[in-house]
């Protein structure tokens, strides 16, 4: 009986005097300061000053690796696009949209400036044809003046629409920046006794 008791106590005694630390590769610890270091004393039997070994663990235990998904601010994207059209798309890494937005915006601005200059030219020429004998002036110049004025306004409206659309596009791209489109999601048509059914997988 005494021999059985000694056999049961010795393994417990050995476990109390030794510490086993198992570090998993998928776990890392948050940065710890000097005051937060963890010390483990390992001794062999019989314990003596020369046989002891101290292990100090820093930055080492217990916090699982969690990768934060990269996000984009919708407000930040809209403000960037409001300042410079196409900047919001660049912020959202929609690189193919940047030259489209900037090119279309530049073309419309060029159209407004060109048509306005032509409009002002015909407006001056029409004003010179107005005299006391001919108060209505040259109607051909008047017609050209109104034509280029309408073209200038049309370019202006298209510029406004383009500007608002690229703001909305920047916001949507930022909101869906880290949207996961996996191969497991989709729509499948399945035959059933009543005809043809549809199955959604997410």
VOPAGU-2260 file (C-alpha; in pm, 1 decimal, decimal comma):
REM VOPAGU-2260
SITE   aa  ch    i         X         Y         Z
SITE  UNK   A    0       0,0       0,0       0,0
SITE  UNK   A    1     281,6     238,4      92,3
SITE  UNK   A    2     462,7     147,8    -230,2
SITE  UNK   A    3     148,3     227,7    -433,7
SITE  UNK   A    4     115,4     566,5    -260,0
SITE  UNK   A    5     479,9     655,8    -338,7
SITE  UNK   A    6     434,3     558,8    -705,0
SITE  UNK   A    7     130,0     792,6    -730,6
SITE  UNK   A    8     293,6    1088,2    -551,8
SITE  UNK   A    9     624,4    1091,4    -746,4
SITE  UNK   A   10     473,9    1190,5   -1086,2
SITE  UNK   A   11     276,7    1470,8    -920,1
SITE  UNK   A   12     591,2    1594,9    -748,7
SITE  UNK   A   13     779,0    1589,1   -1079,9
SITE  UNK   A   14     502,6    1791,7   -1247,1
SITE  UNK   A   15     516,1    2055,6    -975,1
SITE  UNK   A   16     890,7    2100,0   -1015,6
SITE  UNK   A   17     893,9    2134,6   -1394,7
SITE  UNK   A   18     711,5    2363,6   -1635,1
SITE  UNK   A   19     644,4    2276,4   -1992,1
SITE  UNK   A   20     567,3    2556,7   -2232,2
SITE  UNK   A   21     421,9    2481,5   -2570,7
SITE  UNK   A   22     420,6    2759,2   -2827,5
SITE  UNK   A   23     204,7    2722,2   -3134,1
SITE  UNK   A   24     322,6    2875,2   -3456,9
SITE  UNK   A   25     -15,4    3034,5   -3526,1
SITE  UNK   A   26     -10,3    3231,8   -3202,6
SITE  UNK   A   27     188,5    3543,7   -3134,1
SITE  UNK   A   28     180,1    3775,8   -2839,0
SITE  UNK   A   29     110,4    4145,5   -2826,5
SITE  UNK   A   30     416,9    4360,4   -2757,6
SITE  UNK   A   31     509,8    4345,1   -2390,6
SITE  UNK   A   32     718,9    4591,2   -2198,0
SITE  UNK   A   33     998,9    4512,9   -1956,7
SITE  UNK   A   34     752,4    4501,0   -1667,3
SITE  UNK   A   35     527,7    4257,3   -1852,6
SITE  UNK   A   36     792,8    3994,1   -1918,3
SITE  UNK   A   37     722,5    3638,5   -1805,5
SITE  UNK   A   38     991,7    3441,2   -1622,6
SITE  UNK   A   39     993,1    3063,0   -1591,9
SITE  UNK   A   40    1235,6    2879,9   -1362,8
SITE  UNK   A   41    1334,9    2527,9   -1463,3
SITE  UNK   A   42    1536,0    2320,2   -1216,2
SITE  UNK   A   43    1673,0    1971,3   -1216,0
SITE  UNK   A   44    1666,7    1748,2    -911,2
SITE  UNK   A   45    1842,9    1806,3    -680,3
SITE  UNK   A   46    1811,4    2181,9    -728,0
SITE  UNK   A   47    2121,1    2396,9    -699,2
SITE  UNK   A   48    2225,9    2742,8    -810,6
SITE  UNK   A   49    2437,8    2605,7   -1093,6
SITE  UNK   A   50    2170,5    2372,7   -1225,1
SITE  UNK   A   51    1894,6    2635,1   -1258,4
SITE  UNK   A   52    1809,3    2799,9   -1589,4
SITE  UNK   A   53    1592,5    3112,5   -1625,2
SITE  UNK   A   54    1394,1    3170,6   -1942,2
SITE  UNK   A   55    1241,2    3513,5   -1998,5
SITE  UNK   A   56     966,8    3528,5   -2259,4
SITE  UNK   A   57     882,1    3858,7   -2420,5
SITE  UNK   A   58     646,1    3921,4   -2708,6
SITE  UNK   A   59     567,4    3560,0   -2695,9
SITE  UNK   A   60     243,9    3398,5   -2578,3
SITE  UNK   A   61    -126,2    3375,6   -2604,2
SITE  UNK   A   62    -276,7    3616,7   -2854,5
SITE  UNK   A   63    -418,9    3465,0   -3173,7
SITE  UNK   A   64    -319,4    3614,9   -3506,3
SITE  UNK   A   65    -611,9    3820,1   -3635,6
SITE  UNK   A   66    -568,7    3991,4   -3968,9
SITE  UNK   A   67    -784,6    4302,0   -3986,6
SITE  UNK   A   68    -947,7    4337,9   -4329,3
SITE  UNK   A   69    -839,3    4647,7   -4514,9
SITE  UNK   A   70   -1119,0    4901,1   -4547,8
SITE  UNK   A   71   -1181,2    5234,4   -4714,7
SITE  UNK   A   72   -1374,5    5530,1   -4577,9
SITE  UNK   A   73   -1678,1    5621,3   -4786,3
SITE  UNK   A   74   -1663,5    5983,6   -4670,6
SITE  UNK   A   75   -1291,8    5998,9   -4741,9
SITE  UNK   A   76   -1343,1    5866,8   -5093,8
SITE  UNK   A   77   -1624,3    6115,1   -5164,2
SITE  UNK   A   78   -1425,2    6411,5   -5032,9
SITE  UNK   A   79   -1126,3    6316,0   -5245,6
SITE  UNK   A   80   -1343,2    6286,4   -5556,4
SITE  UNK   A   81   -1509,5    6616,7   -5474,1
SITE  UNK   A   82   -1171,5    6793,4   -5473,8
SITE  UNK   A   83   -1020,9    6616,2   -5777,2
SITE  UNK   A   84   -1241,0    6389,2   -5992,4
SITE  UNK   A   85   -1078,0    6046,5   -6005,2
SITE  UNK   A   86    -890,4    6082,7   -5675,5
SITE  UNK   A   87   -1155,5    5879,0   -5493,8
SITE  UNK   A   88   -1120,4    5598,4   -5748,4
SITE  UNK   A   89    -743,1    5606,8   -5700,5
SITE  UNK   A   90    -796,7    5590,2   -5322,3
SITE  UNK   A   91   -1017,5    5282,5   -5371,9
SITE  UNK   A   92    -754,5    5122,4   -5598,9
SITE  UNK   A   93    -990,9    5125,1   -5897,2
SITE  UNK   A   94    -701,7    5215,5   -6121,6
SITE  UNK   A   95    -882,5    5152,3   -6450,5
SITE  UNK   A   96   -1152,9    5403,5   -6363,6
SITE  UNK   A   97    -910,2    5688,6   -6293,7
SITE  UNK   A   98    -817,8    5769,7   -6657,3
SITE  UNK   A   99   -1181,6    5730,0   -6762,6
SITE  UNK   A  100   -1309,7    5975,5   -6501,4
SITE  UNK   A  101   -1028,3    6225,2   -6546,5
SITE  UNK   A  102   -1033,5    6200,1   -6926,1
SITE  UNK   A  103   -1409,4    6249,0   -6949,8
SITE  UNK   A  104   -1400,3    6538,4   -6702,1
SITE  UNK   A  105   -1116,0    6704,7   -6890,6
SITE  UNK   A  106   -1295,2    6665,2   -7222,9
SITE  UNK   A  107   -1615,0    6821,6   -7088,5
SITE  UNK   A  108   -1426,9    7113,1   -6931,6
SITE  UNK   A  109   -1245,3    7168,2   -7261,6
SITE  UNK   A  110   -1580,1    7164,3   -7442,5
SITE  UNK   A  111   -1728,4    7422,8   -7206,8
SITE  UNK   A  112   -1431,3    7657,0   -7245,2
SITE  UNK   A  113   -1419,9    7621,2   -7624,2
SITE  UNK   A  114   -1792,5    7671,6   -7677,0
SITE  UNK   A  115   -1798,7    7967,0   -7438,7
SITE  UNK   A  116   -1516,6    8140,4   -7624,4
SITE  UNK   A  117   -1693,8    8087,0   -7957,2
SITE  UNK   A  118   -2020,4    8209,1   -7804,1
SITE  UNK   A  119   -1851,1    8529,3   -7681,4
SITE  UNK   A  120   -1698,9    8583,3   -8026,4
SITE  UNK   A  121   -2035,7    8564,5   -8204,7
SITE  UNK   A  122   -2197,9    8772,3   -7933,7
SITE  UNK   A  123   -1947,4    9051,8   -8003,9
SITE  UNK   A  124   -1995,8    9026,6   -8377,9
SITE  UNK   A  125   -2373,3    9033,1   -8336,6
SITE  UNK   A  126   -2354,2    9339,2   -8112,7
SITE  UNK   A  127   -2153,7    9524,8   -8378,8
SITE  UNK   A  128   -2430,4    9468,7   -8635,8
SITE  UNK   A  129   -2694,6    9639,1   -8423,5
SITE  UNK   A  130   -2751,8    9993,8   -8551,9
SITE  UNK   A  131   -3028,1   10246,7   -8551,8
SITE  UNK   A  132   -3124,4   10146,2   -8903,1
SITE  UNK   A  133   -3103,0    9774,9   -8815,8
SITE  UNK   A  134   -3199,1    9733,5   -8445,2
SITE  UNK   A  135   -3221,0    9354,1   -8466,2
SITE  UNK   A  136   -2870,4    9324,3   -8607,1
SITE  UNK   A  137   -2749,6    9038,4   -8823,0
SITE  UNK   A  138   -2976,3    8744,0   -8743,8
SITE  UNK   A  139   -2717,3    8494,5   -8870,6
SITE  UNK   A  140   -2472,7    8606,3   -8600,7
SITE  UNK   A  141   -2752,5    8589,9   -8347,2
SITE  UNK   A  142   -2836,3    8234,4   -8451,6
SITE  UNK   A  143   -2471,2    8123,9   -8419,5
SITE  UNK   A  144   -2446,3    8297,3   -8084,8
SITE  UNK   A  145   -2743,9    8104,6   -7947,2
SITE  UNK   A  146   -2618,3    7778,5   -8100,7
SITE  UNK   A  147   -2282,7    7795,1   -7923,3
SITE  UNK   A  148   -2446,6    7910,2   -7603,0
SITE  UNK   A  149   -2668,2    7600,2   -7605,7
SITE  UNK   A  150   -2368,1    7376,2   -7676,4
SITE  UNK   A  151   -2180,6    7531,3   -7385,2
SITE  UNK   A  152   -2474,6    7469,5   -7152,7
SITE  UNK   A  153   -2505,3    7109,0   -7274,7
SITE  UNK   A  154   -2139,7    7044,1   -7194,5
SITE  UNK   A  155   -2200,6    7199,0   -6852,9
SITE  UNK   A  156   -2491,1    6967,8   -6774,1
SITE  UNK   A  157   -2293,6    6661,9   -6882,1
SITE  UNK   A  158   -2005,2    6775,8   -6663,1
SITE  UNK   A  159   -2239,6    6802,9   -6364,0
SITE  UNK   A  160   -2379,7    6452,5   -6427,2
SITE  UNK   A  161   -2029,5    6307,8   -6464,2
SITE  UNK   A  162   -1915,8    6479,7   -6145,5
SITE  UNK   A  163   -2207,8    6342,0   -5941,4
SITE  UNK   A  164   -2170,8    5992,2   -6086,6
SITE  UNK   A  165   -1802,3    5970,0   -6001,6
SITE  UNK   A  166   -1884,0    6082,5   -5644,1
SITE  UNK   A  167   -2140,4    5802,7   -5613,0
SITE  UNK   A  168   -1900,7    5552,9   -5769,1
SITE  UNK   A  169   -1625,3    5646,1   -5521,7
SITE  UNK   A  170   -1861,9    5597,3   -5227,2
SITE  UNK   A  171   -1989,9    5259,0   -5349,8
SITE  UNK   A  172   -1638,2    5134,7   -5421,8
SITE  UNK   A  173   -1527,8    5233,0   -5070,7
SITE  UNK   A  174   -1828,4    5062,4   -4910,1
SITE  UNK   A  175   -1766,0    4739,3   -5105,0
SITE  UNK   A  176   -1385,6    4757,4   -5087,3
SITE  UNK   A  177   -1339,1    4433,8   -4886,8
SITE  UNK   A  178   -1650,5    4257,1   -5017,1
SITE  UNK   A  179   -1566,5    3887,6   -5055,1
SITE  UNK   A  180   -1663,7    3738,5   -5387,4
SITE  UNK   A  181   -1570,9    3373,3   -5340,3
SITE  UNK   A  182   -1603,9    3086,0   -5583,9
SITE  UNK   A  183   -1847,3    2915,4   -5346,9
SITE  UNK   A  184   -2118,0    3175,7   -5400,3
SITE  UNK   A  185   -2342,6    3157,4   -5701,9
SITE  UNK   A  186   -2676,4    3058,5   -5848,7
SITE  UNK   A  187   -2752,2    2705,2   -5964,4
SITE  UNK   A  188   -3054,6    2580,1   -6158,1
SITE  UNK   A  189   -3182,2    2250,8   -6012,7
SITE  UNK   A  190   -3446,5    2022,3   -6165,9
SITE  UNK   A  191   -3734,6    1927,8   -5936,3
SITE  UNK   A  192   -4063,2    1736,1   -5977,0
SITE  UNK   A  193   -4257,2    2058,4   -6044,0
SITE  UNK   A  194   -4016,9    2189,4   -6306,5
SITE  UNK   A  195   -3696,7    2387,4   -6261,8
SITE  UNK   A  196   -3579,3    2536,4   -5933,0
SITE  UNK   A  197   -3310,2    2783,3   -5840,9
SITE  UNK   A  198   -3054,3    2737,1   -5563,3
SITE  UNK   A  199   -2848,3    3019,5   -5413,1
SITE  UNK   A  200   -2514,7    2945,7   -5249,1
SITE  UNK   A  201   -2342,7    3194,2   -5018,8
